[in-house]
Amino acid sequence: MITTVTKNHQVSIPADLARALSIKAGTRLEWTQDETGALRAMPLPDMDGVMEPEQKPADFDELLEETRGIWAPTDVETKRQKILQAIAEVEGSATANLDFTTDDILHMTRGEN
């Protein structure tokens, strides 16, 4: 198979090879040249959604801080107490004037700001 390099140094991959190697738009290729001068292009694994090692949080608590903000109880007992307190405030009442919106309740139960 023969392809031509464009003036922008781009190369088209023959469709048969692209299908066989699962190469699609956005696939990253690693280019190398061996001792004989042969040029090789190796498809790299799809890295979408994967964080680089230096970006990974040191621990889960750090991840919660970054994604949920400052209020993020991480222990089950703290969450349990908050839920029990909210239940106690409305227990026995068909209506409660707690000024909680649906978003407030979702944030409390998910541990979000």
PALUMDREN-211186 format. One record per residue (C-alpha): residue number from 1; residue in three letters; x, y, z. Coordinates in pm, 1 decimal, padded with zeros to 6 digits. Layout:
residues N
<seq: NUM&type: Ala&east: X&north: Y&up: Z>
...
END
This chain:
residues 113
<seq: 1&type: Met&east: 00000.0&north: 00000.0&up: 00000.0>
<seq: 2&type: Ile&east: 00133.2&north: 00340.2&up: -00091.6>
<seq: 3&type: Thr&east: 00021.7&north: 00673.3&up: 00054.5>
<seq: 4&type: Thr&east: 00147.2&north: 01027.1&up: -00001.7>
<seq: 5&type: Val&east: 00262.2&north: 01276.5&up: 00261.8>
<seq: 6&type: Thr&east: 00085.5&north: 01614.1&up: 00234.3>
<seq: 7&type: Lys&east: 00260.8&north: 01952.2&up: 00255.5>
<seq: 8&type: Asn&east: 00153.7&north: 01959.8&up: 00623.9>
<seq: 9&type: His&east: 00329.4&north: 01624.5&up: 00681.9>
<seq: 10&type: Gln&east: -00000.6&north: 01437.5&up: 00711.8>
<seq: 11&type: Val&east: -00043.6&north: 01078.6&up: 00596.7>
<seq: 12&type: Ser&east: -00363.5&north: 00890.9&up: 00520.1>
<seq: 13&type: Ile&east: -00385.5&north: 00542.6&up: 00668.1>
<seq: 14&type: Pro&east: -00529.0&north: 00290.7&up: 00422.9>
<seq: 15&type: Ala&east: -00884.8&north: 00198.8&up: 00525.8>
<seq: 16&type: Asp&east: -00808.9&north: -00175.5&up: 00548.5>
<seq: 17&type: Leu&east: -00525.5&north: -00111.8&up: 00795.8>
<seq: 18&type: Ala&east: -00727.1&north: 00142.7&up: 00994.2>
<seq: 19&type: Arg&east: -01015.1&north: -00104.3&up: 01036.2>
<seq: 20&type: Ala&east: -00783.8&north: -00395.5&up: 01121.4>
<seq: 21&type: Leu&east: -00602.6&north: -00190.1&up: 01388.1>
<seq: 22&type: Ser&east: -00915.8&north: -00006.7&up: 01514.2>
<seq: 23&type: Ile&east: -00762.3&north: 00328.5&up: 01419.5>
<seq: 24&type: Lys&east: -01021.3&north: 00605.5&up: 01407.3>
<seq: 25&type: Ala&east: -01021.2&north: 00985.8&up: 01421.1>
<seq: 26&type: Gly&east: -00840.5&north: 01091.4&up: 01738.0>
<seq: 27&type: Thr&east: -00633.8&north: 00772.1&up: 01774.9>
<seq: 28&type: Arg&east: -00280.8&north: 00860.8&up: 01884.8>
<seq: 29&type: Leu&east: 00010.6&north: 00699.0&up: 01702.3>
<seq: 30&type: Glu&east: 00365.9&north: 00659.6&up: 01826.3>
<seq: 31&type: Trp&east: 00614.8&north: 00701.5&up: 01541.7>
<seq: 32&type: Thr&east: 00959.4&north: 00538.7&up: 01556.1>
<seq: 33&type: Gln&east: 01240.8&north: 00465.6&up: 01316.3>
<seq: 34&type: Asp&east: 01444.2&north: 00147.3&up: 01347.5>
<seq: 35&type: Glu&east: 01813.2&north: 00098.4&up: 01269.8>
<seq: 36&type: Thr&east: 01735.5&north: 00013.9&up: 00906.5>
<seq: 37&type: Gly&east: 01548.2&north: 00341.9&up: 00857.5>
<seq: 38&type: Ala&east: 01204.6&north: 00179.4&up: 00851.3>
<seq: 39&type: Leu&east: 00931.4&north: 00401.8&up: 00989.4>
<seq: 40&type: Arg&east: 00678.1&north: 00246.0&up: 01227.7>
<seq: 41&type: Ala&east: 00352.3&north: 00383.7&up: 01361.3>
<seq: 42&type: Met&east: 00203.5&north: 00207.3&up: 01664.7>
<seq: 43&type: Pro&east: -00152.1&north: 00290.2&up: 01781.4>
<seq: 44&type: Leu&east: -00154.2&north: 00393.4&up: 02148.0>
<seq: 45&type: Pro&east: -00430.0&north: 00285.3&up: 02389.1>
<seq: 46&type: Asp&east: -00730.1&north: 00517.3&up: 02416.7>
<seq: 47&type: Met&east: -00661.1&north: 00748.8&up: 02711.3>
<seq: 48&type: Asp&east: -00992.7&north: 00937.5&up: 02717.2>
<seq: 49&type: Gly&east: -01096.9&north: 01001.3&up: 03074.8>
<seq: 50&type: Val&east: -00771.0&north: 00869.9&up: 03221.3>
<seq: 51&type: Met&east: -00579.5&north: 01109.7&up: 03441.3>
<seq: 52&type: Glu&east: -00206.2&north: 01147.0&up: 03409.0>
<seq: 53&type: Pro&east: -00023.7&north: 00997.1&up: 03712.1>
<seq: 54&type: Glu&east: 00091.3&north: 01336.5&up: 03838.9>
<seq: 55&type: Gln&east: -00271.8&north: 01456.7&up: 03838.0>
<seq: 56&type: Lys&east: -00412.0&north: 01169.8&up: 04044.2>
<seq: 57&type: Pro&east: -00516.0&north: 01273.6&up: 04396.1>
<seq: 58&type: Ala&east: -00307.4&north: 01136.7&up: 04679.0>
<seq: 59&type: Asp&east: -00613.1&north: 00986.8&up: 04846.8>
<seq: 60&type: Phe&east: -00990.1&north: 00968.5&up: 04829.4>
<seq: 61&type: Asp&east: -01042.2&north: 01252.2&up: 05078.7>
<seq: 62&type: Glu&east: -00843.0&north: 01483.5&up: 04851.3>
<seq: 63&type: Leu&east: -01060.1&north: 01379.9&up: 04556.8>
<seq: 64&type: Leu&east: -01375.0&north: 01461.6&up: 04755.9>
<seq: 65&type: Glu&east: -01236.0&north: 01805.0&up: 04843.2>
<seq: 66&type: Glu&east: -01163.2&north: 01880.8&up: 04478.4>
<seq: 67&type: Thr&east: -01491.1&north: 01752.8&up: 04338.1>
<seq: 68&type: Arg&east: -01742.5&north: 01830.9&up: 04609.5>
<seq: 69&type: Gly&east: -01603.3&north: 02141.8&up: 04773.0>
<seq: 70&type: Ile&east: -01525.2&north: 02212.0&up: 05135.2>
<seq: 71&type: Trp&east: -01823.5&north: 02034.8&up: 05297.8>
<seq: 72&type: Ala&east: -01781.9&north: 01669.5&up: 05222.7>
<seq: 73&type: Pro&east: -01819.4&north: 01443.4&up: 05525.0>
<seq: 74&type: Thr&east: -01617.3&north: 01138.6&up: 05442.8>
<seq: 75&type: Asp&east: -01706.2&north: 00915.6&up: 05731.8>
<seq: 76&type: Val&east: -02032.5&north: 00725.5&up: 05730.9>
<seq: 77&type: Glu&east: -02121.3&north: 00824.2&up: 06087.1>
<seq: 78&type: Thr&east: -02114.5&north: 01198.3&up: 06007.8>
<seq: 79&type: Lys&east: -02342.9&north: 01145.5&up: 05708.6>
<seq: 80&type: Arg&east: -02570.9&north: 00922.0&up: 05915.9>
<seq: 81&type: Gln&east: -02600.8&north: 01186.4&up: 06190.3>
<seq: 82&type: Lys&east: -02689.2&north: 01459.2&up: 05940.2>
<seq: 83&type: Ile&east: -02958.8&north: 01241.0&up: 05785.0>
<seq: 84&type: Leu&east: -03099.6&north: 01140.4&up: 06126.4>
<seq: 85&type: Gln&east: -03105.8&north: 01505.8&up: 06232.5>
<seq: 86&type: Ala&east: -03299.3&north: 01602.3&up: 05919.7>
<seq: 87&type: Ile&east: -03544.1&north: 01314.7&up: 05974.8>
<seq: 88&type: Ala&east: -03594.3&north: 01412.4&up: 06341.6>
<seq: 89&type: Glu&east: -03680.1&north: 01767.8&up: 06237.5>
<seq: 90&type: Val&east: -03962.0&north: 01653.3&up: 06009.7>
<seq: 91&type: Glu&east: -04072.5&north: 01336.5&up: 06188.3>
<seq: 92&type: Gly&east: -04446.1&north: 01322.6&up: 06259.2>
<seq: 93&type: Ser&east: -04520.4&north: 01617.5&up: 06038.2>
<seq: 94&type: Ala&east: -04676.9&north: 01611.6&up: 05694.3>
<seq: 95&type: Thr&east: -04529.1&north: 01953.0&up: 05630.6>
<seq: 96&type: Ala&east: -04207.0&north: 02098.8&up: 05753.6>
<seq: 97&type: Asn&east: -04081.0&north: 02450.3&up: 05725.7>
<seq: 98&type: Leu&east: -03711.7&north: 02375.9&up: 05688.8>
<seq: 99&type: Asp&east: -03657.8&north: 02589.1&up: 05380.9>
<seq: 100&type: Phe&east: -03485.0&north: 02298.1&up: 05207.0>
<seq: 101&type: Thr&east: -03504.5&north: 02288.9&up: 04831.5>
<seq: 102&type: Thr&east: -03477.3&north: 01966.0&up: 04636.8>
<seq: 103&type: Asp&east: -03123.2&north: 02070.4&up: 04548.1>
<seq: 104&type: Asp&east: -03039.8&north: 02120.1&up: 04917.8>
<seq: 105&type: Ile&east: -03159.3&north: 01768.5&up: 05001.5>
<seq: 106&type: Leu&east: -02970.0&north: 01615.1&up: 04708.5>
<seq: 107&type: His&east: -02655.4&north: 01799.7&up: 04811.4>
<seq: 108&type: Met&east: -02688.3&north: 01673.5&up: 05170.1>
<seq: 109&type: Thr&east: -02745.8&north: 01314.3&up: 05068.1>
<seq: 110&type: Arg&east: -02466.8&north: 01318.3&up: 04808.5>
<seq: 111&type: Gly&east: -02223.1&north: 01510.9&up: 05024.6>
<seq: 112&type: Glu&east: -02202.9&north: 01802.8&up: 04782.6>
<seq: 113&type: Asn&east: -02187.6&north: 02174.8&up: 04839.3>
END
